[in-house]
Amino acid sequence: MTIETWALYVGTVLLFMCTPGPSHLLMLSVSTSNGFKRSLATAAGDLTANAIQIVLAGLGLAAALNASKYGFTIIKWLGVSYLVWLGTRQIINSFKAHGSATPAKKASLKALWARGFITSAANPKAVVFFAALFPQFLSSTHSLFPQILVLGFSYIVIDGIFLSAYGKGGSWLATKLSNKTQAWVERASGAGMIGAALLLGLKSQRS
């Protein structure tokens, strides 16, 4: 793979990333309520799912997944439902915790990782996306595995930077708010998770 081809690929991914997706909104939400460092667990979960999707695309399973219409829909809506449930629960808990001297219990790192993983895994069409994107930048005259490795690793790095930026933005926003507004921060965070679910649902309807 030439440096020109790789640069074109990076530019394409950057353009794709400029539009906030469900995972970006989730990072903003989690960081606002849990802090930037803890939100990195959510980013790790998201990137783990991305890595698996890239491997599946590289193994040529995109066509099989695309043919499984019902499995496709089930995975999608399970993820949407999970995010709606999380967001709703967080909003309800914010009312219960309001005015209490005891700070709200933060989610465990394992739970935060699972949020990121499920949000990304709930979009199984990502496998098809990678399978459609990668061939545009692959050369048949060279070994495919190293090229797919470079493309996949580059995507993970770029996505990680964007997720971290959204997480940092959410953390910065939280520090600018007074203690009296913490309940509203929790509610906004829950609404952000519901918003991420709605984005996934809208994508499903358009499909």
SERO-4910 file (N, C-alpha, C, O; in steps of 0.05 Angstrom, whole numbers):
BEGIN
 pado doro    nc1    nc2    nc3   cac1   cac2   cac3    cc1    cc2    cc3    oc1    oc2    oc3
  Met    A     17    -24      0      0      0      0     18     25      0     36     28     17
  Thr    A     12     43    -19     28     68    -20     18     88      1     -4     86     10
  Ile    A     35    107      7     28    128     26      5    145     16    -12    154     31
  Glu    A      3    148    -11    -19    163    -23    -45    149    -18    -65    162    -11
  Thr    A    -46    123    -23    -70    107    -18    -79    109     11   -103    112     17
  Trp    A    -60    106     29    -66    107     57    -76    134     65    -95    136     81
  Ala    A    -64    155     55    -73    183     61   -102    187     51   -118    200     65
  Leu    A   -108    177     28   -135    179     17   -155    164     35   -177    174     40
  Tyr    A   -147    141     44   -164    126     62   -169    141     88   -192    142     98
  Val    A   -148    152    100   -150    167    125   -169    191    121   -186    197    138
  Gly    A   -166    205     98   -184    227     92   -213    219     90   -231    233    100
  Thr    A   -218    196     78   -245    185     76   -257    179    103   -280    186    109
  Val    A   -241    167    120   -250    160    147   -256    185    164   -275    187    179
  Leu    A   -238    205    161   -242    230    175   -268    244    167   -282    255    184
  Leu    A   -274    243    141   -300    255    132   -323    240    144   -343    252    152
  Phe    A   -321    213    145   -342    197    157   -346    203    186   -368    203    196
  Met    A   -323    208    201   -324    212    229   -335    240    237   -343    244    259
  Cys    A   -335    258    218   -344    286    224   -373    287    231   -382    306    245
  Thr    A   -389    267    223   -417    266    231   -419    250    257   -413    226    256
  Pro    A   -428    262    279   -429    247    305   -448    223    302   -470    224    291
  Gly    A   -439    200    312   -455    176    312   -464    169    340   -457    183    359
  Pro    A   -478    146    343   -487    138    370   -465    134    390   -468    142    413
  Ser    A   -442    123    381   -420    119    400   -408    145    410   -400    147    433
  His    A   -408    166    392   -397    192    400   -416    205    421   -406    216    441
  Leu    A   -442    203    416   -461    214    435   -460    199    462   -462    211    483
  Leu    A   -456    173    461   -453    157    485   -429    166    501   -430    169    525
  Met    A   -406    170    488   -382    179    501   -386    206    515   -378    210    538
  Leu    A   -400    224    501   -406    251    513   -423    247    538   -418    261    558
  Ser    A   -442    230    536   -460    225    559   -445    212    582   -448    221    605
  Val    A   -430    191    577   -416    176    598   -395    194    612   -393    194    636
  Ser    A   -381    209    596   -360    226    607   -372    249    625   -360    256    645
  Thr    A   -395    259    616   -408    280    632   -415    271    660   -413    286    679
  Ser    A   -424    246    662   -433    236    688   -413    219    703   -415    216    727
  Asn    A   -392    209    689   -373    192    702   -344    202    701   -326    191    714
  Gly    A   -339    223    686   -312    233    684   -297    222    659   -304    200    650
  Phe    A   -277    237    650   -263    229    626   -248    202    628   -250    185    611
  Lys    A   -233    199    650   -217    175    654   -235    150    654   -228    130    641
  Arg    A   -257    151    667   -275    128    669   -289    123    642   -295    100    635
  Ser    A   -293    145    627   -307    142    601   -289    127    581   -299    117    561
  Leu    A   -263    126    586   -245    112    568   -251     82    567   -245     68    548
  Ala    A   -264     72    589   -273     44    588   -295     40    567   -296     19    554
  Thr    A   -312     60    564   -333     59    544   -321     59    516   -329     45    498
  Ala    A   -300     77    513   -286     78    487   -273     52    481   -273     43    458
  Ala    A   -261     39    501   -248     13    497   -268     -8    488   -262    -25    471
  Gly    A   -293     -8    500   -313    -26    492   -322    -22    463   -325    -41    448
  Asp    A   -325      3    455   -332     10    428   -311      0    408   -317    -12    388
  Leu    A   -286      5    414   -264     -2    396   -261    -32    395   -252    -43    374
  Thr    A   -267    -46    417   -265    -75    417   -286    -87    397   -279   -105    381
  Ala    A   -310    -76    397   -330    -85    378   -322    -78    350   -326    -94    332
  Asn    A   -310    -54    346   -300    -47    319   -279    -66    309   -279    -74    286
  Ala    A   -261    -74    327   -240    -92    319   -251   -119    310   -242   -131    291
  Ile    A   -271   -129    325   -284   -154    318   -298   -151    291   -297   -170    274
  Gln    A   -312   -129    286   -325   -124    261   -306   -123    238   -312   -133    216
  Ile    A   -283   -111    243   -262   -110    222   -252   -138    215   -248   -144    191
  Val    A   -248   -154    235   -239   -181    231   -259   -197    215   -253   -212    196
  Leu    A   -285   -194    223   -306   -208    209   -308   -199    179   -311   -216    161
  Ala    A   -304   -173    175   -304   -163    147   -281   -175    132   -283   -183    109
  Gly    A   -258   -176    145   -234   -187    132   -237   -217    126   -225   -227    107
  Leu    A   -253   -231    142   -257   -259    137   -279   -265    117   -284   -288    110
  Gly    A   -291   -244    107   -311   -247     86   -338   -256     96   -354   -268     81
  Leu    A   -345   -249    121   -371   -257    132   -392   -235    128   -415   -239    136
  Ala    A   -385   -213    116   -404   -192    112   -429   -201     96   -451   -195    103
  Ala    A   -424   -217     75   -446   -226     58   -465   -244     74   -489   -242     71
  Ala    A   -453   -261     91   -470   -279    107   -487   -263    126   -511   -269    130
  Leu    A   -475   -243    139   -490   -227    158   -511   -211    144   -534   -208    155
  Asn    A   -505   -201    121   -524   -185    106   -548   -202     97   -571   -192     95
  Ala    A   -543   -227     92   -565   -245     83   -583   -253    107   -606   -262    102
  Ser    A   -573   -251    131   -588   -259    155   -606   -235    163   -599   -221    182
  Lys    A   -628   -231    150   -645   -208    154   -655   -206    183   -654   -185    195
  Tyr    A   -666   -229    193   -678   -228    219   -657   -225    242   -662   -211    261
  Gly    A   -635   -240    239   -614   -237    259   -603   -209    260   -597   -198    281
  Phe    A   -601   -197    237   -592   -169    234   -610   -151    250   -601   -134    265
  Thr    A   -637   -154    246   -656   -136    259   -657   -141    289   -659   -122    305
  Ile    A   -655   -166    298   -655   -172    327   -632   -159    341   -636   -147    362
  Ile    A   -608   -162    330   -584   -150    342   -587   -120    344   -581   -107    365
  Lys    A   -597   -108    323   -601    -79    322   -619    -69    344   -612    -51    360
  Trp    A   -643    -81    347   -663    -72    365   -657    -79    394   -667    -66    413
  Leu    A   -642   -101    399   -633   -107    426   -615    -85    436   -617    -76    459
  Gly    A   -597    -76    418   -579    -54    426   -594    -28    431   -588    -14    450
  Val    A   -613    -22    414   -630      2    417   -645      1    444   -645     21    459
  Ser    A   -657    -21    450   -672    -24    474   -654    -22    499   -662     -9    519
  Tyr    A   -631    -33    498   -612    -31    520   -604     -2    526   -604      6    549
  Leu    A   -599     13    505   -592     41    509   -615     58    520   -611     75    538
  Val    A   -639     53    510   -662     67    520   -666     60    550   -672     78    566
  Trp    A   -663     35    557   -666     27    585   -645     40    603   -652     50    624
  Leu    A   -620     41    594   -599     54    609   -605     84    613   -603     94    636
  Gly    A   -613     97    592   -618    126    593   -642    132    611   -641    151    627
  Thr    A   -663    116    609   -687    120    625   -681    116    655   -689    131    672
  Arg    A   -665     95    660   -658     89    688   -641    111    700   -645    118    723
  Gln    A   -623    122    684   -606    144    694   -622    169    700   -617    183    720
  Ile    A   -642    175    683   -659    198    688   -675    194    713   -678    213    730
  Ile    A   -687    171    717   -703    165    741   -685    167    766   -693    179    786
  Asn    A   -661    156    765   -643    157    788   -634    185    795   -629    191    818
  Ser    A   -633    203    775   -625    231    780   -646    245    797   -639    262    813
  Phe    A   -671    238    794   -692    249    811   -691    238    839   -696    252    859
  Lys    A   -684    212    841   -683    200    868   -659    211    884   -661    214    908
  Ala    A   -637    216    869   -613    226    883   -613    256    888   -597    265    904
  His    A   -631    270    875   -631    299    878   -637    307    907   -657    299    919
  Gly    A   -619    324    918   -623    333    945   -611    314    966   -611    321    989
  Ser    A   -602    292    957   -590    273    976   -561    280    982   -547    289    965
  Ala    A   -553    275   1007   -525    281   1015   -506    260   1005   -482    265   1003
  Thr    A   -517    237    998   -500    215    988   -497    217    958   -517    217    944
  Pro    A   -472    219    948   -468    221    919   -477    196    904   -476    174    915
  Ala    A   -487    200    880   -497    177    865   -474    158    859   -451    166    853
  Lys    A   -480    132    860   -460    112    855   -453    110    825   -471    109    808
  Lys    A   -428    111    819   -420    111    791   -420     82    780   -416     63    795
  Ala    A   -424     79    754   -424     53    742   -396     41    743   -376     56    743
  Ser    A   -395     15    744   -369      2    745   -355      4    717   -368      9    697
  Leu    A   -329      1    717   -314      2    692   -324    -20    673   -325    -16    648
  Lys    A   -331    -43    684   -341    -65    668   -367    -58    654   -371    -64    631
  Ala    A   -385    -44    670   -410    -36    659   -406    -14    637   -420    -14    617
  Leu    A   -387      4    642   -382     25    622   -370     13    597   -377     22    575
  Trp    A   -353     -7    600   -342    -21    576   -364    -34    560   -365    -33    536
  Ala    A   -383    -47    575   -405    -61    562   -423    -41    546   -433    -48    525
  Arg    A   -426    -17    557   -443      3    543   -431      9    516   -445     10    495
  Gly    A   -404     13    516   -391     20    490   -392     -3    471   -396      0    447
  Phe    A   -387    -28    481   -386    -51    464   -414    -56    452   -416    -61    428
  Ile    A   -435    -56    468   -462    -62    458   -471    -41    438   -484    -47    418
  Thr    A   -464    -15    444   -473      6    426   -461      2    398   -474      5    378
  Ser    A   -435     -6    397   -422    -10    371   -431    -36    359   -436    -38    335
  Ala    A   -433    -57    375   -442    -83    365   -471    -83    355   -479   -100    339
  Ala    A   -487    -64    366   -515    -62    358   -518    -52    329   -540    -51    319
  Asn    A   -495    -45    317   -496    -36    289   -481    -57    272   -458    -51    263
  Pro    A   -493    -80    268   -479   -101    253   -473    -94    224   -456   -107    212
  Lys    A   -485    -73    214   -479    -65    187   -451    -54    184   -441    -49    162
  Ala    A   -438    -49    208   -411    -40    207   -393    -60    193   -374    -52    179
  Val    A   -400    -86    196   -384   -107    182   -386   -102    152   -366   -104    137
  Val    A   -411    -97    143   -415    -92    114   -401    -66    105   -390    -65     84
  Phe    A   -401    -46    123   -388    -21    117   -358    -25    113   -347    -16     93
  Phe    A   -345    -40    131   -317    -45    128   -311    -62    103   -292    -57     89
  Ala    A   -328    -81     98   -324    -99     75   -327    -83     49   -315    -90     29
  Ala    A   -344    -62     49   -347    -46     25   -326    -24     23   -318    -17      1
  Leu    A   -316    -14     46   -296      7     46   -268     -3     39   -254      9     22
  Phe    A   -260    -24     51   -232    -34     49   -224    -40     20   -202    -32     12
  Pro    A   -241    -54      4   -232    -61    -23   -225    -37    -40   -210    -40    -60
  Gln    A   -236    -13    -34   -230     11    -49   -201     19    -47   -190     34    -63
  Phe    A   -187      9    -26   -160     17    -21   -140     -6    -20   -117     -3    -13
  Leu    A   -150    -30    -28   -132    -53    -28   -121    -58    -56   -133    -53    -76
  Ser    A    -97    -69    -56    -83    -76    -81    -82   -106    -84    -72   -120    -66
  Ser    A    -92   -116   -106    -92   -145   -110    -65   -157   -116    -61   -181   -116
  Thr    A    -46   -139   -122    -19   -148   -129     -1   -153   -104     21   -162   -106
  His    A    -12   -146    -81      3   -150    -56    -14   -166    -36    -38   -170    -40
  Ser    A     -1   -177    -16    -15   -193      4    -37   -176     18    -32   -154     26
  Leu    A    -61   -188     20    -84   -173     30    -83   -169     60    -91   -148     70
  Phe    A    -74   -189     75    -74   -188    104    -60   -164    115    -72   -150    132
  Pro    A    -35   -158    107    -22   -134    118    -37   -109    111    -37    -90    128
  Gln    A    -49   -107     88    -63    -83     80    -88    -80     97    -94    -57    106
  Ile    A   -103   -102    101   -127   -100    119   -119    -93    147   -133    -78    161
  Leu    A    -96   -103    156    -86    -96    183    -81    -66    185    -87    -54    205
  Val    A    -68    -55    165    -62    -26    165    -88    -10    165    -90      9    180
  Leu    A   -106    -17    148   -132     -2    146   -147     -4    172   -158     15    182
  Gly    A   -149    -29    183   -164    -33    208   -151    -18    231   -165     -5    246
  Phe    A   -125    -20    234   -111     -6    256   -114     24    253   -118     38    273
  Ser    A   -112     34    229   -115     63    224   -143     72    233   -146     93    245
  Tyr    A   -163     56    226   -191     64    233   -194     64    264   -206     83    275
  Ile    A   -183     44    277   -185     42    306   -172     67    319   -183     78    338
  Val    A   -149     75    309   -135     98    321   -151    123    317   -154    139    335
  Ile    A   -161    127    292   -177    152    286   -202    152    303   -209    173    315
  Asp    A   -216    130    304   -241    129    320   -235    134    350   -250    147    364
  Gly    A   -212    123    359   -205    127    387   -200    156    394   -207    166    415
  Ile    A   -187    170    375   -182    199    378   -209    214    380   -212    232    397
  Phe    A   -227    208    362   -253    222    362   -269    215    387   -281    233    399
  Leu    A   -269    190    396   -283    183    420   -271    197    444   -286    207    462
  Ser    A   -245    199    445   -231    213    467   -238    243    467   -242    255    489
  Ala    A   -240    254    443   -247    283    441   -275    288    452   -280    307    466
  Tyr    A   -294    271    445   -321    274    455   -322    269    486   -336    283    500
  Gly    A   -306    250    495   -305    245    524   -293    269    539   -303    276    560
  Lys    A   -272    280    527   -260    304    540   -279    327    540   -280    342    560
  Gly    A   -295    330    519   -315    351    518   -336    348    539   -344    368    552
  Gly    A   -345    323    543   -365    318    564   -354    324    592   -368    335    609
  Ser    A   -329    316    597   -316    320    622   -313    350    628   -318    360    650
  Trp    A   -304    365    607   -301    394    610   -328    407    617   -329    425    633
  Leu    A   -349    398    604   -375    410    608   -384    405    637   -395    423    650
  Ala    A   -378    381    648   -386    375    675   -372    393    696   -384    400    716
  Thr    A   -346    400    690   -331    416    709   -341    445    710   -336    460    729
  Lys    A   -355    453    689   -365    481    687   -392    484    702   -402    507    704
  Leu    A   -403    462    710   -429    464    723   -427    462    753   -409    449    763
  Ser    A   -444    476    767   -443    476    796   -456    451    807   -469    436    792
  Asn    A   -452    446    833   -463    422    845   -494    421    844   -506    399    843
  Lys    A   -506    444    843   -535    446    842   -546    435    816   -570    427    814
  Thr    A   -529    434    796   -539    426    770   -532    397    764   -537    387    742
  Gln    A   -520    382    784   -512    355    779   -536    337    771   -533    319    755
  Ala    A   -559    342    783   -582    326    776   -589    329    747   -596    310    733
  Trp    A   -587    354    737   -593    360    709   -571    348    691   -577    340    668
  Val    A   -547    346    701   -525    333    686   -532    304    682   -529    293    660
  Glu    A   -542    291    703   -549    263    701   -572    259    681   -573    240    666
  Arg    A   -591    278    682   -614    276    664   -606    280    635   -615    266    617
  Ala    A   -588    299    631   -578    304    604   -562    280    594   -563    273    570
  Ser    A   -547    268    612   -531    244    605   -550    221    597   -545    207    577
  Gly    A   -571    217    612   -591    197    605   -604    203    579   -608    185    562
  Ala    A   -610    228    574   -622    236    549   -603    231    526   -612    224    503
  Gly    A   -577    234    531   -557    229    510   -557    200    502   -553    194    479
  Met    A   -560    182    522   -561    154    515   -586    146    499   -584    130    481
  Ile    A   -608    159    507   -633    154    492   -630    165    463   -639    153    444
  Gly    A   -616    188    461   -611    199    434   -594    181    417   -599    178    393
  Ala    A   -574    168    430   -557    149    415   -574    126    405   -571    116    383
  Ala    A   -593    117    422   -611     95    414   -629    103    391   -633     88    373
  Leu    A   -639    128    392   -656    137    371   -641    139    344   -653    133    323
  Leu    A   -616    146    345   -600    147    321   -597    119    309   -600    116    284
  Leu    A   -592    100    326   -590     72    316   -617     63    304   -618     50    283
  Gly    A   -639     71    318   -665     63    308   -671     76    281   -683     64    263
  Leu    A   -664    102    278   -669    116    253   -653    103    230   -663    101    207
  Lys    A   -628     95    236   -612     82    216   -625     56    207   -624     49    183
  Ser    A   -637     42    226   -650     17    220   -674     22    202   -679      7    183
  Gln    A   -690     43    208   -714     49    192   -706     57    163   -720     49    144
  Arg    A   -684     72    160   -676     80    133   -667     57    117   -668     57     92
  Ser    A   -657     36    131   -647     12    117   -671     -3    105   -667    -24     93
***
